[in-house]
Amino acid sequence: MTDQEFQSELDSRVQQTEEVIRRFLPTEEGYARTVMEAMNYSVLAGGKRLRPLFLKETASMYGARQELAEPFMAALEMIHTYSLVHDDLPAMDNDEFRRGRKTTWAVYGDGMAVIAGDGLLNYAYETALTAYDAAATESEKDRVFEALRILAGNAGIYGMVGGQCADIMTDREQESLTPDLLHYIHKKKTACMIESGFQIGAVLAGAPKEDVAALGSIAEDIGLAFQIQDDILDVTGDQKELGKSIGKDALEGKATYVSMNGLEAAAGKVKELTEHALLAMDGLSQENDFLKTLVEHLMTRRK
Ligand code: GRG
């Protein structure tokens, strides 16, 4: 696949993912209309849609029914978007620019952004639960249940929220940051949501247990690489291309993999983690060349 062919295939699959997400968004109506508007504003602001795309790819790789996978694709993007909406709040990162437009709080105010995030988190589970209605057999129902467990676990205190907690605490107590703690933060805050994408698609298809476990490790490598690349882009990236503010880590003296190890070592680590993930993908019982190429491209992503 040439770079151009890959890019056009990626555009088309992101577009399909986008359409799925749109279908599951709430209709803006009634007295609660404003929170629904703020939720939709946040989700429709764009973004790379990587997590639902990973889910779509592992679902098709193992042959999950679309009716089961699609609610989970939308749910995963809703949870990811809620985390960004809350992370951008003045009480957290205080960002006014994300996904190329004003952040939710900058448009709707802090209070509405808080409940838009809450709304997205809850609506994600309401959406994922619709897969249960679409499950045709007891075995499909069990798979939906397992997928829900993965979705909730990776988003909660033993997943992303736990990682965000450790991140906030180390910002307060800089000296406490060790390489081990940084690894924990990246794994929980970033890799867990990527793990949901990789594992849920496979679980919904009834993929072999060994593959689901291997996909978890693969996603962890990819998630860690993704976060280190994010930190690299905060130093070397282009604000316009990224659609969000850059240079904040250095400005605020935030310790990152880059500040602790330097840019060159960081780029080396991204490469090492990605190559490890690609090798492990070769050991899966099913193949997906597009997914492998996507993972390879993430290593040098500029946005
Ligand atoms: C508020 C509980 C809570 C958690 C917030 C997601 C997050 C945790 C913080 C945002 C800041 C950050 C650097 C998170 C690490 C994960 C990450 C790189 C998110 C951005 O993901 P992309 O690049 O975003 O996939 P788009 O906009 O493309 O979807």
Boltz pocket constraint, residues with backbone or C-beta under 6 A from the ligand:
constraints:
  - pocket:
      binder: B
      contacts: [[A, 46], [A, 47], [A, 48], [A, 49], [A, 50], [A, 80], [A, 82], [A, 83], [A, 84], [A, 86], [A, 87], [A, 99], [A, 155], [A, 160], [A, 161], [A, 164], [A, 189], [A, 190], [A, 226], [A, 227], [A, 230], [A, 303]]
      max_distance: 6.0
